Amino acid sequence: MFTGIIQSLGEVQSKADRQGDLHFAIKTNFQDMSKVHLGDSIAMDGVCLTVTSIDADVVTVDVSVETVNKTTVADWQEGRVLNLEPALTLQDQLGGHLVSGHVDAVGHCTGRESSARSEVFSFKIPAELDKYVAIKGSITINGTSLTVNTIDQGELSVNLVPHTLEHTNLGTLQPGDAVNIEIDTVARYVEKMLASQS
């Protein structure tokens, strides 16, 4: 599990095709690599990936066909900046919301405009996810926990404060760019519980 609070901006060092799967080397830029171990999970742009090797602050990860097909991972190229967050521990502060790292769909940035020192971003998500998104609820975009300002027929808006713009890759987004979307895990369970009662 993760919180959606980004710890570092990493960078893709290399990408290789492994019989349909993808293999990446990622420079993490974590301040303390002593806490990163083989087999650990790291959310990379919201995608939960397993560390397969460590060399200084560079880790390698393998990405399955399933993940490639349902996320933006296929678009990652050398030099791409990624939002990184190590897995949550029981001692950590839950600053965002509970995030699984299991991306629900790819969405697209549809606009951005200034609002004082912040910026309001709009995103289009698949229509079937609309029912899981609530005004003032949480959503994860590229691994970042954000509060929903508006939602209407699969188009939502969020406000990004200067800190988020500076410390995540969301500040570089332009209309048309693809992003990884994860709905609030609680909404998924609520739907299942209600369906079982009908």
LUMVOZA-770395 format. One record per residue (C-alpha): residue number from 1; residue in three letters; y, z, x. Coordinates in steps of 0.25 Angstrom, whole numbers. Layout:
BEGIN
+-----+------+-------+-------+-------+
: seq : type : north :    up :  east :
+-----+------+-------+-------+-------+
: NUM :  ALA :     Y :     Z :     X :
...
+-----+------+-------+-------+-------+
END
This chain:
BEGIN
+-----+------+-------+-------+-------+
: seq : type : north :    up :  east :
+-----+------+-------+-------+-------+
:   1 :  MET :     0 :     0 :     0 :
:   2 :  PHE :    15 :    -2 :     4 :
:   3 :  THR :    28 :     2 :    -1 :
:   4 :  GLY :    36 :   -11 :     0 :
:   5 :  ILE :    46 :    -5 :    10 :
:   6 :  ILE :    46 :   -15 :    22 :
:   7 :  GLN :    44 :    -8 :    36 :
:   8 :  SER :    46 :   -20 :    45 :
:   9 :  LEU :    49 :   -35 :    45 :
:  10 :  GLY :    37 :   -42 :    52 :
:  11 :  GLU :    36 :   -56 :    57 :
:  12 :  VAL :    25 :   -66 :    57 :
:  13 :  GLN :    21 :   -69 :    71 :
:  14 :  SER :     9 :   -79 :    68 :
:  15 :  LYS :     1 :   -85 :    57 :
:  16 :  ALA :   -13 :   -91 :    58 :
:  17 :  ASP :   -23 :   -97 :    48 :
:  18 :  ARG :   -36 :   -90 :    48 :
:  19 :  GLN :   -45 :   -99 :    39 :
:  20 :  GLY :   -36 :   -98 :    27 :
:  21 :  ASP :   -32 :   -84 :    30 :
:  22 :  LEU :   -19 :   -81 :    38 :
:  23 :  HIS :   -17 :   -72 :    50 :
:  24 :  PHE :    -3 :   -67 :    54 :
:  25 :  ALA :     3 :   -59 :    66 :
:  26 :  ILE :    14 :   -51 :    61 :
:  27 :  LYS :    25 :   -44 :    70 :
:  28 :  THR :    27 :   -31 :    62 :
:  29 :  ASN :    40 :   -25 :    68 :
:  30 :  PHE :    35 :   -11 :    63 :
:  31 :  GLN :    41 :     0 :    71 :
:  32 :  ASP :    28 :     8 :    73 :
:  33 :  MET :    16 :    -1 :    75 :
:  34 :  SER :     7 :    12 :    77 :
:  35 :  LYS :     6 :    13 :    62 :
:  36 :  VAL :     0 :    -1 :    61 :
:  37 :  HIS :   -15 :    -2 :    63 :
:  38 :  LEU :   -26 :   -13 :    61 :
:  39 :  GLY :   -30 :   -14 :    47 :
:  40 :  ASP :   -17 :    -9 :    41 :
:  41 :  SER :   -10 :   -16 :    30 :
:  42 :  ILE :     4 :   -21 :    31 :
:  43 :  ALA :    12 :   -27 :    20 :
:  44 :  MET :    18 :   -40 :    25 :
:  45 :  ASP :    28 :   -46 :    15 :
:  46 :  GLY :    21 :   -38 :     5 :
:  47 :  VAL :     7 :   -43 :     9 :
:  48 :  CYS :    -3 :   -32 :    13 :
:  49 :  LEU :   -10 :   -37 :    26 :
:  50 :  THR :   -19 :   -30 :    36 :
:  51 :  VAL :   -16 :   -29 :    50 :
:  52 :  THR :   -27 :   -35 :    59 :
:  53 :  SER :   -21 :   -34 :    73 :
:  54 :  ILE :    -9 :   -27 :    79 :
:  55 :  ASP :    -2 :   -31 :    92 :
:  56 :  ALA :    10 :   -23 :    95 :
:  57 :  ASP :    18 :   -25 :    82 :
:  58 :  VAL :    11 :   -38 :    77 :
:  59 :  VAL :     0 :   -37 :    67 :
:  60 :  THR :   -10 :   -48 :    62 :
:  61 :  VAL :   -14 :   -49 :    48 :
:  62 :  ASP :   -24 :   -59 :    40 :
:  63 :  VAL :   -20 :   -64 :    27 :
:  64 :  SER :   -30 :   -69 :    17 :
:  65 :  VAL :   -30 :   -81 :     8 :
:  66 :  GLU :   -27 :   -73 :    -4 :
:  67 :  THR :   -15 :   -66 :     2 :
:  68 :  VAL :   -10 :   -80 :     7 :
:  69 :  ASN :   -11 :   -86 :    -7 :
:  70 :  LYS :    -4 :   -75 :   -14 :
:  71 :  THR :     8 :   -71 :    -4 :
:  72 :  THR :    18 :   -78 :     5 :
:  73 :  VAL :     9 :   -76 :    17 :
:  74 :  ALA :     6 :   -91 :    19 :
:  75 :  ASP :    21 :   -93 :    21 :
:  76 :  TRP :    22 :   -83 :    33 :
:  77 :  GLN :    25 :   -90 :    46 :
:  78 :  GLU :    28 :   -85 :    60 :
:  79 :  GLY :    41 :   -78 :    60 :
:  80 :  ARG :    41 :   -74 :    45 :
:  81 :  VAL :    47 :   -60 :    43 :
:  82 :  LEU :    38 :   -51 :    34 :
:  83 :  ASN :    40 :   -38 :    27 :
:  84 :  LEU :    30 :   -28 :    33 :
:  85 :  GLU :    26 :   -14 :    28 :
:  86 :  PRO :    14 :    -6 :    33 :
:  87 :  ALA :     5 :     0 :    22 :
:  88 :  LEU :     9 :    13 :    15 :
:  89 :  THR :     4 :    26 :    20 :
:  90 :  LEU :     3 :    39 :    12 :
:  91 :  GLN :    14 :    45 :    21 :
:  92 :  ASP :    24 :    34 :    18 :
:  93 :  GLN :    36 :    34 :     8 :
:  94 :  LEU :    34 :    25 :    -3 :
:  95 :  GLY :    48 :    18 :    -2 :
:  96 :  GLY :    45 :     6 :   -11 :
:  97 :  HIS :    33 :     5 :   -20 :
:  98 :  LEU :    18 :     4 :   -19 :
:  99 :  VAL :    15 :   -10 :   -14 :
: 100 :  SER :     1 :   -16 :   -12 :
: 101 :  GLY :     4 :   -27 :    -3 :
: 102 :  HIS :    -4 :   -36 :   -12 :
: 103 :  VAL :     6 :   -48 :   -16 :
: 104 :  ASP :     5 :   -52 :   -30 :
: 105 :  ALA :    13 :   -65 :   -29 :
: 106 :  VAL :    23 :   -74 :   -21 :
: 107 :  GLY :    37 :   -74 :   -27 :
: 108 :  HIS :    49 :   -81 :   -23 :
: 109 :  CYS :    63 :   -77 :   -20 :
: 110 :  THR :    72 :   -84 :   -31 :
: 111 :  GLY :    86 :   -79 :   -26 :
: 112 :  ARG :    94 :   -69 :   -19 :
: 113 :  GLU :   109 :   -64 :   -21 :
: 114 :  SER :   118 :   -53 :   -15 :
: 115 :  SER :   120 :   -40 :   -22 :
: 116 :  ALA :   130 :   -32 :   -14 :
: 117 :  ARG :   123 :   -29 :    -1 :
: 118 :  SER :   109 :   -32 :    -8 :
: 119 :  GLU :   103 :   -45 :   -12 :
: 120 :  VAL :    95 :   -48 :   -25 :
: 121 :  PHE :    83 :   -56 :   -24 :
: 122 :  SER :    76 :   -63 :   -35 :
: 123 :  PHE :    61 :   -67 :   -35 :
: 124 :  LYS :    52 :   -75 :   -43 :
: 125 :  ILE :    38 :   -70 :   -45 :
: 126 :  PRO :    26 :   -75 :   -53 :
: 127 :  ALA :    27 :   -73 :   -68 :
: 128 :  GLU :    15 :   -65 :   -69 :
: 129 :  LEU :    21 :   -54 :   -60 :
: 130 :  ASP :    33 :   -52 :   -69 :
: 131 :  LYS :    27 :   -42 :   -78 :
: 132 :  TYR :    24 :   -33 :   -66 :
: 133 :  VAL :    39 :   -32 :   -61 :
: 134 :  ALA :    49 :   -23 :   -67 :
: 135 :  ILE :    64 :   -21 :   -66 :
: 136 :  LYS :    66 :    -9 :   -56 :
: 137 :  GLY :    51 :   -10 :   -52 :
: 138 :  SER :    46 :   -13 :   -38 :
: 139 :  ILE :    41 :   -26 :   -33 :
: 140 :  THR :    37 :   -30 :   -19 :
: 141 :  ILE :    43 :   -43 :   -12 :
: 142 :  ASN :    38 :   -47 :     2 :
: 143 :  GLY :    32 :   -32 :     3 :
: 144 :  THR :    46 :   -26 :    -1 :
: 145 :  SER :    47 :   -16 :   -12 :
: 146 :  LEU :    58 :   -20 :   -21 :
: 147 :  THR :    64 :   -16 :   -35 :
: 148 :  VAL :    65 :   -26 :   -45 :
: 149 :  ASN :    79 :   -29 :   -51 :
: 150 :  THR :    75 :   -39 :   -62 :
: 151 :  ILE :    63 :   -46 :   -66 :
: 152 :  ASP :    62 :   -58 :   -76 :
: 153 :  GLN :    51 :   -68 :   -78 :
: 154 :  GLY :    46 :   -67 :   -64 :
: 155 :  GLU :    60 :   -67 :   -57 :
: 156 :  LEU :    64 :   -53 :   -51 :
: 157 :  SER :    75 :   -48 :   -43 :
: 158 :  VAL :    76 :   -37 :   -32 :
: 159 :  ASN :    88 :   -31 :   -25 :
: 160 :  LEU :    87 :   -31 :    -9 :
: 161 :  VAL :    96 :   -21 :    -2 :
: 162 :  PRO :   101 :   -23 :    12 :
: 163 :  HIS :    89 :   -15 :    18 :
: 164 :  THR :    79 :   -23 :    11 :
: 165 :  LEU :    86 :   -36 :    15 :
: 166 :  GLU :    86 :   -32 :    30 :
: 167 :  HIS :    72 :   -25 :    31 :
: 168 :  THR :    63 :   -35 :    23 :
: 169 :  ASN :    62 :   -50 :    23 :
: 170 :  LEU :    67 :   -51 :     9 :
: 171 :  GLY :    81 :   -53 :    14 :
: 172 :  THR :    77 :   -67 :    20 :
: 173 :  LEU :    72 :   -72 :     6 :
: 174 :  GLN :    78 :   -84 :     0 :
: 175 :  PRO :    75 :   -91 :   -14 :
: 176 :  GLY :    62 :   -97 :   -14 :
: 177 :  ASP :    56 :   -88 :    -3 :
: 178 :  ALA :    42 :   -83 :    -7 :
: 179 :  VAL :    39 :   -68 :    -7 :
: 180 :  ASN :    27 :   -59 :    -9 :
: 181 :  ILE :    27 :   -51 :   -23 :
: 182 :  GLU :    20 :   -38 :   -26 :
: 183 :  ILE :    22 :   -32 :   -39 :
: 184 :  ASP :    22 :   -17 :   -41 :
: 185 :  THR :     8 :   -12 :   -40 :
: 186 :  VAL :    10 :    -2 :   -52 :
: 187 :  ALA :    13 :   -13 :   -61 :
: 188 :  ARG :     0 :   -20 :   -58 :
: 189 :  TYR :    -8 :    -7 :   -61 :
: 190 :  VAL :     0 :    -4 :   -74 :
: 191 :  GLU :    -4 :   -18 :   -79 :
: 192 :  LYS :   -18 :   -16 :   -76 :
: 193 :  MET :   -18 :    -2 :   -83 :
: 194 :  LEU :   -11 :    -8 :   -96 :
: 195 :  ALA :   -21 :   -20 :   -96 :
: 196 :  SER :   -33 :   -10 :   -96 :
: 197 :  GLN :   -27 :    -3 :  -109 :
: 198 :  SER :   -26 :   -16 :  -117 :
+-----+------+-------+-------+-------+
END
